[in-house]
Structures are given as C-alpha cells and as structure tokens.
Amino acid sequence: MAAIVAALLTMAEVASKFGICIRTLRAAARAGRLRAEKVDHIWLVSADAVRAWIATRHRPRGRPPKPIEDYQTRYCPCGEPIPKI
C-alpha cells in the first residue's frame, strides 16, 4: 500500500513538475479528463496519467493553415516570378 501511495503525486507536485496551472489540473480531474482520485480533500494522480492527459490535451482545432507557398508568389533576385513545382 505504501508503494502505491508513493507513486502518486498531489496536484501541487504535478503543477510544479509539469508547469501546468493547478486550477487546470483540478478542472480536468473533476471533469474526468484526467485520471485522479480524491482522498479526503487532496487530489492524487500518477505521473503516467498526467503524461497521457498532456498528450491528448493540445490538439489543433479547425482548418490547418495554408502553407506560405499557396498564397504568396515567390520571386528570384532578378524580379521574375519563380514557377511552382
């Protein structure tokens, strides 16, 4: 039992170790997006659960931006446009 508790981190420890706001961590735990257990008034979470949550957390939304070559004509030093390949 002591080994299991030693493998768990408090939200404050996770916030300082991973550089994430403690409010963000608590909100994710309350919403069920971050696997954590609340013992009395303390949230406990494993480092593996935090890494898994971080991996799924920052997904780009919307349409990906166009590459610069699609909307900008490139020119050579002599002033002529460079054909697209």
Secondary structure by P-SEA (a helix, b strand, c coil): caaaaaacccaaaaaaaccccaaaaaaaaaaccccccccccbbbbcaaaaaaaaaacccccccccccccccbbbbcccccccccc
